[in-house]
Amino acid sequence: MCGIPDIFHLDHGSDFTSLHLEQVMADLRVRPVFTKKGQPHGHGKIERLIGTVNQMCLAHLPGYAPRGTPDRAGQAQLTLPQLDAAIGRFIREVYNQRPHSETKTPPQQRWEAGAFIPRMPTSLEQLDLLLSTVAKPRKIHTDGIHFLNLRYIDPVLADYVTEQATIRYDPRDITEIRVYLRTLDGETFLCRAICPELSGATISLKEITAARNARRKQLRGTLTSRSAVVDRLLAAHNEPLPAAYPTAARAELSTWATPDETTSSGPGSDHAHDRPKPVQAGLPDPDQAAPTATRDDAPRLKRYWNE
């Protein structure tokens, strides 16, 4: 018996109306159905299950202290993981195997007879959302992710420095966090980052450096391939011009005036005069003397009455 429920019946307790639970149900696509306030009969099945677990499971565990027991907190003998394991074992081995008072059939047997195909999470990491707190945005730094004044690291993070990520963590165990990379399609699980100060595990700088070098090599290969594509495009645009181009060029060069050829072989000869010089319409010939300016060629200035 497993799977994600389609509907979740809830009352208006603070735990069930929290942002955390709302976010988890949205991520798992579960529709919440709240009971009406002031009508306790609307959640009778919920209270019945709680009473059964209390009487048949909790009452037989060490350290059980019912309401009204003095110093109830001092009577505790089980840790939270031990209590969670005890309740899970009771549901699997006792509750699901005993005949139900209404159907007269064990829940496990009814489940198998129905041939129901449950809706399962896409990955185990998505299932961990049920134990995680509200998602928190964080930035990936060169030395990891900073959270609760702690530093969480993993070699995978070296490839995504400066990227924005979403972290989730189990409040019962903050030695590690789950890191999800933000993409256009949503969030993708990236890694489990650990806190060396809490877990005692150590990730060496050599591993982080190796991961960064591998990432640089990958990016360098991508740039090389793209550069080759650009070079091919440039080569395609720089192909030789058509054969008709020399004819057009010769036609244009024919409009250039070529002065008399001069030959000078003595010392100090200037071979620059041997090259043709262009003569364009409307421009004076640089080899001719400039005409002398006259008074009539000067611009006429306007005279004002107060001069």
Rosetta silent file (secondary structure, phi, psi, omega in degrees, C-alpha in Angstrom):
SEQUENCE: MCGIPDIFHLDHGSDFTSLHLEQVMADLRVRPVFTKKGQPHGHGKIERLIGTVNQMCLAHLPGYAPRGTPDRAGQAQLTLPQLDAAIGRFIREVYNQRPHSETKTPPQQRWEAGAFIPRMPTSLEQLDLLLSTVAKPRKIHTDGIHFLNLRYIDPVLADYVTEQATIRYDPRDITEIRVYLRTLDGETFLCRAICPELSGATISLKEITAARNARRKQLRGTLTSRSAVVDRLLAAHNEPLPAAYPTAARAELSTWATPDETTSSGPGSDHAHDRPKPVQAGLPDPDQAAPTATRDDAPRLKRYWNE
SCORE:     score description
SCORE:     0.000 S_00000001
   1 L     0.000  115.862 -177.097    0.000    0.000    0.000 S_00000001
   2 L  -161.210  176.689  176.831    1.656    3.168   -1.186 S_00000001
   3 L   122.393  169.326  179.422    1.222    6.169   -3.423 S_00000001
   4 L   -96.280  128.373 -179.567    0.340    9.848   -3.361 S_00000001
   5 L   -71.884  153.652  175.027   -3.276   10.646   -2.454 S_00000001
   6 L   -85.459  -30.541 -178.020   -5.433   12.745   -4.732 S_00000001
   7 E  -129.514  139.974  179.534   -7.400   14.300   -1.837 S_00000001
   8 E  -125.148  112.236  179.395   -6.211   15.208    1.650 S_00000001
   9 E   -84.492  128.158 -173.974   -8.910   15.739    4.318 S_00000001
  10 E  -135.912  156.071  167.075   -7.818   18.287    6.921 S_00000001
  11 L  -100.845 -165.077 -173.731   -9.136   20.283    9.824 S_00000001
  12 L  -102.844   30.702  174.839   -8.111   23.850   10.629 S_00000001
  13 L   -66.416  154.623 -176.433   -5.174   23.120   12.900 S_00000001
  14 L   -61.406  -32.319  179.169   -2.171   25.405   12.582 S_00000001
  15 L   -68.248  -32.057 -176.253   -0.037   22.556   11.215 S_00000001
  16 L   -87.947  -14.753  178.097   -2.520   21.868    8.414 S_00000001
  17 L  -105.299   13.120 -177.689   -2.992   25.510    7.404 S_00000001
  18 L   -77.486  158.578  177.471    0.730   26.303    7.267 S_00000001
  19 H   -64.546  -32.928  179.460    2.524   27.525    4.171 S_00000001
  20 H   -59.251  -53.043 -178.478    4.762   24.466    4.344 S_00000001
  21 H   -65.483  -36.402  178.006    1.929   21.978    3.931 S_00000001
  22 H   -61.804  -40.942 -179.891    0.296   24.126    1.259 S_00000001
  23 H   -69.103  -39.887  179.172    3.500   24.117   -0.751 S_00000001
  24 H   -62.717  -45.289 -179.654    3.994   20.356   -0.364 S_00000001
  25 H   -65.799  -33.567  176.769    0.471   19.598   -1.582 S_00000001
  26 H   -67.814  -40.310  179.238    0.950   21.936   -4.530 S_00000001
  27 H   -66.213  -36.241 -178.073    4.210   20.210   -5.473 S_00000001
  28 H   -93.585    1.636  178.885    2.615   16.757   -5.234 S_00000001
  29 L    58.434   51.356  177.162   -0.660   17.864   -6.874 S_00000001
  30 L  -109.233  132.842 -178.898   -2.826   16.912   -3.889 S_00000001
  31 E   -92.373  117.679  178.690   -6.185   18.672   -3.414 S_00000001
  32 E   -79.905  140.417  176.267   -6.820   19.706    0.218 S_00000001
  33 E  -126.292  110.887 -177.772  -10.361   19.413    1.604 S_00000001
  34 E   -92.714  145.029  175.687  -10.921   21.270    4.880 S_00000001
  35 L   -75.404  160.546  178.490  -13.733   20.489    7.277 S_00000001
  36 L   -77.938  139.086 -179.819  -16.231   23.184    8.187 S_00000001
  37 L   -67.550  140.556  179.032  -15.476   25.120   11.329 S_00000001
  38 L    80.287    6.773  178.672  -17.730   24.353   14.268 S_00000001
  39 L  -127.145   82.249 -175.613  -18.795   20.973   12.851 S_00000001
  40 H   -63.271  -23.239 -179.227  -16.623   18.289   14.503 S_00000001
  41 H   -68.927  -11.467  179.538  -18.578   15.458   12.878 S_00000001
  42 H   -72.969  -17.219  178.643  -17.006   16.448    9.568 S_00000001
  43 H  -125.928   41.932  179.278  -13.692   14.891   10.551 S_00000001
  44 H   -64.513  -38.342 -179.491  -14.875   11.857   12.472 S_00000001
  45 H   -64.750  -34.425  178.893  -12.754    9.439   10.438 S_00000001
  46 H   -66.530  -46.652 -179.595   -9.645   11.431   11.252 S_00000001
  47 H   -65.605  -34.390  179.240  -10.352   11.384   14.983 S_00000001
  48 H   -64.006  -42.665  178.471  -11.197    7.681   14.835 S_00000001
  49 H   -64.973  -41.483  179.459   -7.810    6.853   13.317 S_00000001
  50 H   -62.721  -41.179  178.557   -5.998    8.985   15.887 S_00000001
  51 H   -64.323  -39.043  179.069   -7.849    7.198   18.702 S_00000001
  52 H   -65.004  -45.153  179.046   -6.974    3.782   17.282 S_00000001
  53 H   -64.016  -38.021 -179.240   -3.276    4.631   16.974 S_00000001
  54 H   -65.877  -43.226 -175.534   -3.269    6.095   20.478 S_00000001
  55 H   -79.252  -39.394 -173.040   -4.895    3.066   22.105 S_00000001
  56 H   -95.601  -14.830 -178.130   -3.301    0.232   20.137 S_00000001
  57 L  -121.160  -62.207 -173.275    0.167    1.658   19.504 S_00000001
  58 H   -63.471  -36.358 -177.260    1.237    4.616   21.628 S_00000001
  59 H   -64.741  -16.765 -177.872   -0.156    3.226   24.876 S_00000001
  60 H  -104.759    5.436  179.084    2.211    0.247   24.606 S_00000001
  61 L   -91.295  148.822  178.286    5.382    2.200   23.918 S_00000001
  62 L   -64.642  138.138  179.732    7.937    2.946   26.655 S_00000001
  63 L    86.268    8.410 -179.756    7.562    6.398   28.157 S_00000001
  64 L   -65.368  128.772 -179.073    3.879    6.737   27.250 S_00000001
  65 L  -134.225  101.739 -179.663    2.311    9.499   29.352 S_00000001
  66 L   -66.698  170.031 -178.975   -1.409   10.194   28.779 S_00000001
  67 L   -59.671  135.200 -178.671   -2.918   13.615   29.294 S_00000001
  68 L    98.849   -8.443  179.111   -2.833   14.660   32.936 S_00000001
  69 L   -74.274  129.153  178.095    0.392   12.828   33.778 S_00000001
  70 L   -63.483  142.464  178.508    2.741   15.022   35.853 S_00000001
  71 L    50.739   58.865 -178.449    5.971   15.932   34.111 S_00000001
  72 L   -63.319  -39.263 -179.414    4.960   14.399   30.785 S_00000001
  73 H   -64.189  -32.756  179.799    8.083   15.684   29.031 S_00000001
  74 H   -73.559  -12.927 -179.379   10.278   14.001   31.599 S_00000001
  75 H   -85.473   -8.971 -175.022    8.672   10.627   30.865 S_00000001
  76 L   -64.178  135.021  179.386    9.911   10.519   27.247 S_00000001
  77 L  -127.822  -12.478 -178.290   12.155    7.574   26.420 S_00000001
  78 L  -109.242  144.970  172.513   12.016    7.407   22.617 S_00000001
  79 L   -80.580  167.411 -179.465   13.624    9.665   20.079 S_00000001
  80 H   -62.884  -42.636  175.506   11.575   11.079   17.227 S_00000001
  81 H   -61.898  -36.541  177.984   13.020    8.620   14.649 S_00000001
  82 H   -66.410  -40.010  177.884   12.244    5.719   17.007 S_00000001
  83 H   -66.082  -40.419  178.513    8.655    6.922   17.441 S_00000001
  84 H   -62.377  -41.791  178.929    8.259    7.313   13.680 S_00000001
  85 H   -66.821  -37.141 -179.678    9.522    3.763   13.103 S_00000001
  86 H   -66.729  -42.736  179.246    7.186    2.360   15.771 S_00000001
  87 H   -67.061  -41.223  177.944    4.081    4.006   14.263 S_00000001
  88 H   -62.691  -40.225  177.857    5.037    2.874   10.753 S_00000001
  89 H   -65.847  -37.296  178.209    5.527   -0.690   11.936 S_00000001
  90 H   -64.483  -43.240 -178.828    2.122   -0.639   13.666 S_00000001
  91 H   -65.264  -42.191 -177.408    0.333    0.552   10.505 S_00000001
  92 H   -72.819  -44.330 -169.820    2.012   -2.052    8.283 S_00000001
  93 H   -95.832  -20.356 -176.181    1.902   -5.082   10.562 S_00000001
  94 H  -117.675  -62.070 -172.231   -1.197   -4.484   12.694 S_00000001
  95 H   -61.993  -46.084 -177.498   -3.646   -1.884   11.404 S_00000001
  96 L   -75.666   -8.941 -177.624   -3.579   -2.922    7.724 S_00000001
  97 L  -105.911  -13.761 -179.478   -3.821   -6.628    8.613 S_00000001
  98 L   -92.411  146.479  179.350   -6.727   -6.604   11.064 S_00000001
  99 L   -61.492  136.906  178.041  -10.372   -6.641    9.840 S_00000001
 100 L   -74.657  143.634 -175.688  -11.942   -3.217    9.721 S_00000001
 101 L   -65.916  -25.840 -177.988  -14.929   -2.752   12.030 S_00000001
 102 L   -95.297  -45.411 -177.566  -17.130   -1.451    9.202 S_00000001
 103 L   -88.893  -14.910 -178.263  -16.008   -3.410    6.120 S_00000001
 104 L    62.147   17.844 -179.336  -15.076   -6.598    8.030 S_00000001
 105 L  -132.089  137.728  177.525  -12.086   -6.870    5.707 S_00000001
 106 L   -60.697  141.540  178.916   -8.452   -5.981    6.391 S_00000001
 107 H   -56.385  -37.032  179.513   -7.375   -2.788    4.581 S_00000001
 108 H   -62.154  -41.525 -179.819   -4.463   -4.629    2.930 S_00000001
 109 H   -67.027  -41.236  178.440   -6.832   -7.203    1.431 S_00000001
 110 H   -65.402  -35.924  178.271   -9.221   -4.555    0.116 S_00000001
 111 H   -63.328  -46.974 -178.703   -6.304   -2.693   -1.447 S_00000001
 112 H   -68.349  -35.112 -179.742   -5.066   -5.745   -3.304 S_00000001
 113 H   -69.800  -28.368 -178.908   -8.581   -6.744   -4.441 S_00000001
 114 H   -76.088  -13.252 -179.564   -9.193   -3.325   -5.959 S_00000001
 115 L    50.809   41.620 -177.590   -6.190   -3.639   -8.333 S_00000001
 116 L   -83.024  132.165  176.876   -5.638    0.077   -7.847 S_00000001
 117 L   -95.812  110.422 -175.325   -2.580    1.583   -9.506 S_00000001
 118 L   -73.365  159.503  174.781   -1.298    4.293   -7.173 S_00000001
 119 L   -89.541  115.896 -174.429    0.130    7.604   -8.298 S_00000001
 120 L  -103.570  155.357  176.008    3.815    7.520   -7.479 S_00000001
 121 L   -68.441  155.463 -179.795    6.325   10.377   -7.310 S_00000001
 122 L   -68.433  -23.191  179.037    8.587   10.873  -10.283 S_00000001
 123 L  -157.059  164.243  177.065   11.623   10.303   -8.063 S_00000001
 124 H   -66.267  -28.058  178.812   12.554    9.557   -4.492 S_00000001
 125 H   -66.128  -34.744  177.146   13.764   13.120   -4.178 S_00000001
 126 H   -68.001  -34.340  177.641   10.244   14.363   -4.836 S_00000001
 127 H   -65.064  -29.945  178.818    8.988   12.072   -2.080 S_00000001
 128 H   -65.672  -15.086  177.878   11.422   13.749    0.291 S_00000001
 129 H   -60.065  -27.656  179.923    9.376   16.930   -0.103 S_00000001
 130 H   -64.693  -23.641 -179.005    6.973   15.475    2.441 S_00000001
 131 H  -105.562    4.149 -174.751    9.710   15.765    5.060 S_00000001
 132 L  -100.050  160.393  177.571   11.128   19.075    3.900 S_00000001
 133 L   -86.303 -174.449  177.991   10.420   22.589    5.024 S_00000001
 134 L   -60.714  138.829 -179.513    9.296   25.514    2.894 S_00000001
 135 L   -63.486  140.954 -179.734   11.562   26.027   -0.103 S_00000001
 136 E  -127.712  132.283  178.183   14.111   28.800    0.324 S_00000001
 137 E   -77.322  140.641  177.916   16.012   30.545   -2.487 S_00000001
 138 E  -145.283  155.124  176.907   19.768   30.607   -2.201 S_00000001
 139 E  -102.819  139.005 -179.946   22.725   31.594   -4.376 S_00000001
 140 L   -85.309  119.409 -179.671   25.524   29.137   -5.061 S_00000001
 141 E  -100.378  174.587  179.737   28.870   30.637   -4.034 S_00000001
 142 L   -65.228  -27.194  179.643   32.400   29.483   -4.717 S_00000001
 143 L  -103.205   15.320  176.910   32.567   27.926   -1.257 S_00000001
 144 E   116.818 -152.304 -179.914   29.095   26.348   -1.348 S_00000001
 145 E  -116.071  132.113 -179.765   25.657   27.425   -0.095 S_00000001
 146 E   -97.308  127.152 -178.840   25.201   29.495    3.067 S_00000001
 147 E  -156.109  130.244 -179.604   22.194   28.630    5.224 S_00000001
 148 L    56.277   38.364 -178.635   21.511   29.087    8.966 S_00000001
 149 L    60.912   23.066  176.807   25.029   30.481    9.356 S_00000001
 150 E  -120.473  163.302 -179.372   26.340   27.158    8.079 S_00000001
 151 E  -119.137  126.442 -179.194   28.112   26.225    4.881 S_00000001
 152 E  -114.242  133.064 -173.189   26.944   23.320    2.724 S_00000001
 153 E  -132.234  156.603  173.543   29.201   21.902    0.037 S_00000001
 154 L  -166.192  142.901 -179.059   29.222   19.277   -2.693 S_00000001
 155 H   -57.641  -29.198 -178.788   31.496   18.823   -5.733 S_00000001
 156 H   -64.266  -31.365 -176.785   28.517   19.217   -8.083 S_00000001
 157 H   -64.816  -21.757 -178.930   27.981   22.805   -6.888 S_00000001
 158 H   -63.032  -22.534  179.938   31.319   23.836   -8.403 S_00000001
 159 H   -82.890   -8.786 -171.920   29.715   23.706  -11.849 S_00000001
 160 H  -129.793   33.946  178.510   26.950   26.154  -10.939 S_00000001
 161 L   -62.316  137.882 -177.596   28.653   29.024   -9.096 S_00000001
 162 L    77.454   -2.861  177.960   26.555   32.259   -9.154 S_00000001
 163 L   -79.050  154.069  176.397   23.441   30.278  -10.171 S_00000001
 164 E   -90.565  133.713 -177.798   20.174   30.633   -8.236 S_00000001
 165 E  -133.979  165.117  174.471   18.957   27.487   -6.499 S_00000001
 166 E  -115.716  131.359 -179.299   16.179   26.341   -4.183 S_00000001
 167 E  -113.627  148.601  174.423   17.075   24.416   -1.048 S_00000001
 168 E  -135.911  148.117 -178.250   14.947   22.125    1.110 S_00000001
 169 E  -146.879  156.705  177.260   15.905   20.457    4.344 S_00000001
 170 E   -90.314  118.721 -178.711   14.564   18.058    6.924 S_00000001
 171 L   -62.449  -18.015  178.166   14.178   19.891   10.255 S_00000001
 172 L   -83.157  -10.329 -178.818   15.006   16.640   12.036 S_00000001
 173 E  -155.091   99.303 -177.687   18.374   16.458   10.345 S_00000001
 174 E   -99.723   18.509  175.808   20.106   19.625    9.154 S_00000001
 175 E   -71.176  -16.134  178.015   23.411   17.918    8.412 S_00000001
 176 E  -145.574  157.871  175.953   22.444   18.062    4.745 S_00000001
 177 E  -129.291  155.999  176.345   20.205   20.024    2.420 S_00000001
 178 E  -101.571  129.495 -173.703   18.655   19.155   -0.918 S_00000001
 179 E  -110.455  128.067  178.304   19.545   21.553   -3.716 S_00000001
 180 E  -119.506  129.200  179.800   17.282   22.147   -6.711 S_00000001
 181 E   -84.706  132.735  178.871   18.456   24.167   -9.718 S_00000001
 182 E   -80.577  126.331  178.053   16.003   26.734  -11.056 S_00000001
 183 E  -129.096  175.950  178.434   15.276   26.323  -14.751 S_00000001
 184 L   -67.196  -25.931 -179.255   12.704   27.614  -17.207 S_00000001
 185 L   -91.242    1.596 -178.911   10.791   24.347  -16.838 S_00000001
 186 E   130.143 -131.256 -178.858   10.729   24.484  -13.039 S_00000001
 187 E  -125.111  138.451  179.020   13.173   22.933  -10.610 S_00000001
 188 E  -121.252  130.579  179.925   15.606   20.090  -11.207 S_00000001
 189 E   -62.885  132.327 -176.597   17.215   18.145   -8.388 S_00000001
 190 E  -106.679  -56.339 -177.247   20.927   18.887   -8.313 S_00000001
 191 E  -170.366  175.427  170.116   22.534   17.260   -5.291 S_00000001
 192 E  -107.160  112.891  179.928   22.563   16.738   -1.548 S_00000001
 193 E   -94.081  138.082 -176.961   24.939   19.240    0.012 S_00000001
 194 E  -109.651  158.491  175.067   26.414   18.442    3.413 S_00000001
 195 L  -104.396  108.549 -177.438   27.653   20.600    6.255 S_00000001
 196 H   -59.542  -31.348 -178.409   31.139   19.390    7.241 S_00000001
 197 H   -67.212  -25.526 -177.188   30.877   21.044   10.652 S_00000001
 198 H  -100.729  -38.172 -174.152   27.846   18.903   11.549 S_00000001
 199 H   -91.634  -17.078 -178.013   28.321   15.639    9.733 S_00000001
 200 L    82.001   -8.586  178.188   32.044   15.222   10.162 S_00000001
 201 L   -79.450  149.979 -178.222   32.397   14.494    6.456 S_00000001
 202 L  -131.125  130.015  173.793   34.986   16.408    4.497 S_00000001
 203 L  -106.861  118.701 -172.894   35.093   17.205    0.802 S_00000001
 204 L   -72.581  158.034  176.345   38.628   18.068   -0.202 S_00000001
 205 H   -64.631  -27.323  178.931   39.624   21.073   -2.249 S_00000001
 206 H   -62.620  -40.496  178.785   41.082   18.637   -4.759 S_00000001
 207 H   -65.711  -42.988  179.373   37.614   17.264   -5.553 S_00000001
 208 H   -65.393  -41.878  178.408   36.169   20.753   -5.980 S_00000001
 209 H   -63.081  -41.167  178.529   39.107   21.797   -8.170 S_00000001
 210 H   -62.833  -40.000  179.077   38.721   18.675  -10.298 S_00000001
 211 H   -65.513  -40.958  179.260   35.012   19.394  -10.761 S_00000001
 212 H   -66.617  -40.879  178.975   35.741   22.994  -11.773 S_00000001
 213 H   -63.938  -38.752  177.526   38.461   21.925  -14.212 S_00000001
 214 H   -63.750  -39.472  178.373   36.091   19.418  -15.788 S_00000001
 215 H   -65.470  -42.714  178.284   33.493   22.145  -16.140 S_00000001
 216 H   -62.015  -40.644  179.325   36.029   24.523  -17.727 S_00000001
 217 H   -62.856  -39.890  178.330   37.093   21.795  -20.158 S_00000001
 218 H   -64.454  -45.062  178.994   33.486   21.234  -21.144 S_00000001
 219 H   -65.573  -37.095  179.449   32.898   24.965  -21.704 S_00000001
 220 H   -64.486  -40.329  176.916   36.161   25.259  -23.637 S_00000001
 221 H   -63.608  -38.652  177.814   35.082   22.465  -25.956 S_00000001
 222 H   -64.196  -43.146  179.265   31.740   24.188  -26.504 S_00000001
 223 H   -64.690  -37.572  179.645   33.461   27.484  -27.337 S_00000001
 224 H   -63.824  -44.577  179.540   35.840   25.724  -29.738 S_00000001
 225 H   -64.397  -40.410  178.950   33.000   24.091  -31.652 S_00000001
 226 H   -68.283  -35.681  177.931   31.086   27.372  -31.843 S_00000001
 227 H   -64.217  -37.230  177.861   34.216   29.203  -32.996 S_00000001
 228 H   -63.945  -38.560  177.771   34.609   26.686  -35.815 S_00000001
 229 H   -63.860  -43.071  178.965   31.040   27.373  -36.925 S_00000001
 230 H   -62.668  -41.046  179.167   31.713   31.131  -36.925 S_00000001
 231 H   -62.353  -39.575  178.752   34.891   30.630  -38.975 S_00000001
 232 H   -65.671  -38.682  178.228   32.976   28.637  -41.574 S_00000001
 233 H   -65.306  -41.984  178.570   30.329   31.357  -41.809 S_00000001
 234 H   -65.053  -38.759  178.646   32.967   34.054  -42.253 S_00000001
 235 H   -64.492  -35.559  178.657   34.721   31.995  -44.911 S_00000001
 236 H   -65.988  -35.393  179.843   31.441   31.620  -46.769 S_00000001
 237 H   -78.401  -20.409 -177.675   30.963   35.416  -46.795 S_00000001
 238 L  -101.548   24.232  177.847   34.563   36.060  -47.894 S_00000001
 239 L   -65.997  155.408  178.808   34.480   33.868  -51.020 S_00000001
 240 L   -57.379  145.715 -179.494   36.078   35.333  -54.248 S_00000001
 241 L   -70.701  161.932 -179.414   33.881   37.769  -56.146 S_00000001
 242 L   -59.605  162.308 -178.138   32.278   36.741  -59.462 S_00000001
 243 L   -64.092  -23.155 -179.225   34.302   36.778  -62.686 S_00000001
 244 L   -72.303  -13.205 -176.470   32.457   39.900  -63.893 S_00000001
 245 H   -62.949  -43.986 -179.355   34.052   41.950  -61.131 S_00000001
 246 H   -58.183  -36.708  178.981   37.408   42.629  -62.927 S_00000001
 247 H   -62.400  -44.420  178.660   35.558   44.101  -65.925 S_00000001
 248 H   -65.286  -37.765  179.814   33.639   46.492  -63.697 S_00000001
 249 H   -66.102  -40.472  179.237   36.811   47.373  -61.845 S_00000001
 250 H   -65.901  -35.500  178.438   38.648   48.121  -65.077 S_00000001
 251 H   -64.568  -36.621  179.245   35.792   50.324  -66.223 S_00000001
 252 H   -73.038  -38.563 -179.632   36.046   52.336  -63.027 S_00000001
 253 H   -68.384  -22.704 -179.953   39.822   52.601  -63.205 S_00000001
 254 L   -67.242  -18.278  178.965   39.560   53.960  -66.749 S_00000001
 255 L   -81.679   -7.187  179.605   38.124   57.189  -65.326 S_00000001
 256 L   -85.426  136.499  178.864   41.353   57.815  -63.470 S_00000001
 257 L   -84.469  135.193  179.262   43.847   60.142  -65.199 S_00000001
 258 L  -110.771  114.287 -179.507   47.369   58.834  -65.586 S_00000001
 259 L   -67.834  170.857  179.045   50.035   61.570  -65.809 S_00000001
 260 L   -59.554  140.396  179.206   53.013   61.333  -68.069 S_00000001
 261 L   -70.254  136.050  177.441   55.417   58.667  -67.078 S_00000001
 262 L  -121.464  142.982 -179.385   58.567   60.045  -65.556 S_00000001
 263 L  -123.373  125.424  179.615   61.755   58.189  -65.113 S_00000001
 264 L  -137.273  118.789 -178.630   64.301   59.250  -62.553 S_00000001
 265 L  -115.231   -2.380 -178.946   67.276   57.099  -61.734 S_00000001
 266 L   -81.528  172.375  178.564   69.504   59.591  -60.038 S_00000001
 267 L   -61.810  143.490  178.097   69.958   60.084  -56.343 S_00000001
 268 L    78.732    8.916  179.175   67.003   61.648  -54.580 S_00000001
 269 L   -66.781  144.884 -178.500   64.548   60.606  -57.214 S_00000001
 270 L  -107.313  105.646 -179.694   60.940   60.504  -56.035 S_00000001
 271 H   -79.766   -5.625  178.318   59.181   57.399  -57.312 S_00000001
 272 H   -65.323  -26.729  179.858   55.927   58.520  -55.711 S_00000001
 273 H   -74.687  -11.063 -179.678   55.306   60.667  -58.827 S_00000001
 274 H   -76.976  -16.822 -177.127   55.358   57.512  -60.936 S_00000001
 275 L   -84.800  143.075  178.824   52.020   56.355  -59.477 S_00000001
 276 L   -67.265  147.098 -179.986   48.782   57.546  -61.156 S_00000001
 277 L  -116.933  136.327 -178.214   46.782   60.148  -59.311 S_00000001
 278 L   -74.550  145.480  175.107   43.006   60.309  -59.464 S_00000001
 279 L  -124.191  111.743 -178.199   41.257   63.307  -60.919 S_00000001
 280 L  -104.114  151.393 -178.597   37.666   63.629  -59.807 S_00000001
 281 L   -63.330  135.983  176.172   35.080   66.016  -61.215 S_00000001
 282 L    88.280   -4.979 -179.327   34.774   69.288  -59.335 S_00000001
 283 L  -113.674  141.614 -179.859   38.168   69.002  -57.563 S_00000001
 284 L   -70.208  153.306  176.780   41.322   70.955  -58.561 S_00000001
 285 L   -76.375  125.139 -177.771   44.311   69.155  -59.928 S_00000001
 286 L   -65.646  -18.855 -179.095   46.943   69.051  -57.164 S_00000001
 287 L   -83.645  -11.435  179.182   49.729   69.433  -59.785 S_00000001
 288 L   -94.870  149.592 -179.225   48.382   72.789  -61.004 S_00000001
 289 L   -69.905  142.822 -179.120   49.042   76.060  -59.208 S_00000001
 290 L   -72.117  138.225  179.388   46.185   77.380  -57.141 S_00000001
 291 L   -66.935  151.962 -179.230   44.504   80.524  -58.635 S_00000001
 292 L   -76.978  130.872 -178.708   45.061   83.860  -56.917 S_00000001
 293 L   -75.125  141.417  178.283   42.124   84.918  -54.744 S_00000001
 294 L  -113.246  172.256 -178.550   40.527   88.330  -55.505 S_00000001
 295 H   -68.070  -31.108 -179.474   38.376   90.664  -53.423 S_00000001
 296 H   -68.528  -22.077 -179.676   35.283   89.669  -55.314 S_00000001
 297 H   -80.095  -13.145 -177.487   35.808   86.067  -54.214 S_00000001
 298 L   -72.563  150.361  178.969   35.656   87.002  -50.514 S_00000001
 299 L   -68.725  143.589  179.499   32.356   86.390  -48.686 S_00000001
 300 L   -88.065  129.876 -178.154   30.100   89.402  -48.268 S_00000001
 301 L  -101.789  145.914 -179.943   29.344   90.304  -44.627 S_00000001
 302 L   -81.397  135.425  179.673   26.146   91.937  -43.446 S_00000001
 303 L   -98.228  142.353 -178.634   26.508   95.386  -41.938 S_00000001
 304 L  -104.983  157.179 -172.722   24.489   96.392  -38.860 S_00000001
 305 L   -66.946  -24.744 -176.214   22.965   99.834  -38.120 S_00000001
 306 L   -92.513    7.961  178.144   25.073  100.435  -34.986 S_00000001
 307 L   -78.704    0.000    0.000   28.457  100.022  -36.707 S_00000001
